[in-house]
Amino acid sequence: MSVPFYVSPEQLMRDRADFARKGIAKGRSAIALQYADGILFVAENRSPALHKVAEIYDRMAFAAVGRYNEFENLRIAGVRLADMRGYSYDRRDVTGRALANAYAQTLGAIFSSGGEKPLEVEILVAEIGATAADDQIYRLTYDGSIADVRGYAVMGGPAEQVADYVGEHYQEGISLAGALRLAVDALGHDGSSDVRELTPDQIEVAVLDRTRTQVRKFKRISEETLARILSESRPDTTPSESAAEAPVEADATPTAADDSPEASPADDVPVAPPEDPDDDRPL
């Protein structure tokens, strides 16, 4: 009879944690941002059918990165738990905190078990409140650790680089258009040498909007609406028509002031940077 190879519990936990982290880092990032009227979710996702962001219940949403089959099973289990609790008691008894605790127990039990591999997922559970102070965002990692997040959260892929960019530009009470532009720009600053410009068909966007009159506050943003918001929030890089097409009187005579730098509006026109090529990495 052969003697089984011994591995210390500390080394076993480190190996399982490294395995899960490497799997999560292979994916693409997802961001949750609090804005003035709710919570915005932006995830880099090339697939129109396999969603990283989804609705859980009336005021709650779910976002995840990692292996799709694993976090999809968690999402379905969360929907069933929320529906059962709301049906058995009251819809107001379904809370994001209770759902996050249930997810933490599941992830922690699987990670500590030696019989199966840890889940290669990170998830966010968000619940919108009557005011911004009442909003709740919970981030859960592969080992069942749970954190209460305020303002913004980034997970998956080069999360540290993306989070650094968001932290430098994020402002409390930001508008929806500003939050969307910030999230898209942050996903392009992934630590690579070239900054990527993501197009509407490369990202998945949804919101929990407290201003909606419906009971359910979750709403997806279509590509057409997304393209319009991004175009409106993009800084203007062309001179104004009033400055470029200013009428000149026929009897006007040039003076010394006309040759001054202040009289040349074209000198202050910003120049747009060259666009980056599309990113062809797999989903």
Secondary structure, DSSP 4 states (H G I P E B T S, - for coil): -PPPPP--HHHHHHHHHHHHHHHHHTS--EEEEEETTEEEEEEE---SSS-SEEEEETTEEEEEEE-HHHHHHHHHHHHHHHHHHHHHS-GGG--HHHHHHHHHHHHHHHHH-SSSPPP-EEEEEEE--SSGGG-EEEEE-TTS-EEEE-SEEEESSSHHHHHHHHHHH--TT--HHHHHHHHHHHHH-SSSSS-----GGGEEEEEEETT-SSS--EEEPPHHHHHHHHHHHSPP-S--HHHHT----TT----GGGGSGGG-GGGG---PPPPPPPP----
